């Protein structure tokens, strides 16, 4: 489906938690990751929780400037789809994700995904939200934090 919508995009078929270091950087990461507690052999750079959607976003923050993700309703810092109006929320698992990664997830441009609620995927129908993230600020902060460590290693050598 993605290739039909964005035929000129670079599409990568790989385990997101085991991406090659030579992959490079992208303008935008777009993902509809598996939801919830998924067993995986890969590791994420900062997020240590069990929610796979947050693991994907953590990895994306290293390779893209922006991100757009479909996540379970309970993983978003807001409630919009299927609601009368937009409402900010603060699920504890999101607060932990934000604390570990520094990534702020934001609401999309007003897309209500509740129309797809009856679409079953492997016997499950999950209310979702579309979240967006601008990774520029966390990437800058990570670079600044890495500089003193590199300077200390150089001075010790």
Buried (B, 14 or more C-beta within 10 A) or exposed (E): EEEEEEEEEEEEEEEBBEBEEEEEEBEBBBBBBBBBEBEBEEEBEBBEBEBBBBBBBBBBBBBBBBBBBBBBBBBBBBBBBBEEEEEEEEBEEBEBBBEBBBBBBEBBEEEEBBEBBEEEEEEEEBBBBBBBBBBEEBBEEBEEEEEEEEEEEEEEE
